[in-house]
Amino acid sequence: MAALLIFKLFIPFMLVICTFSAIAKLIQVTRSGCYFLVILFSDVMTIHFFFLVKNKGSWMEIGNSISHFGIVSAQVVFVLLLFALTDIYTKDIQVMSNRRPSSRKAV
C-alpha cells in the first residue's frame, strides 16, 4: 500500500518536472538555470516554514510544524533527483530553428 501511495504522489511531480524540462529545452534555457530557480523558491519556502516551527503547544502542532519544515527541506534533494530522471524522458526533444532565409540581399 505504501508503494502505491508513493507512486501515486510521484506521478504529478514527474509530469510537472518533465513539462518544465521540455519547455526549458524548447526555449533554449540552460537546465542549471531552471534548477537554480526551483531551488530559490524551495529555499524561500524553507525559510518560511523555519519561522513557523513551534516549540510550544500540543504535540501534534509541534510535530506538524517540524514535519512541514523537514518535507520542504528534503524537497531540494527530491527535485534534483527528478531533474536527473527527466533527462531520460526528455532526451528525444529536438529544437528546430524557425529562422527562414531572408529574401532580401545583404548590402
Secondary structure, DSSP 8 states (H G I E B T S, - for coil): -HHHHHHHHHHHHHHHHHHHHHHHHHTT--HHHHHHHHHHHHHHHHHHHHHT--SSS-HHHHHHHHHHHHHHHHHHHHHHHHHHHHHHHHTT----------SS---
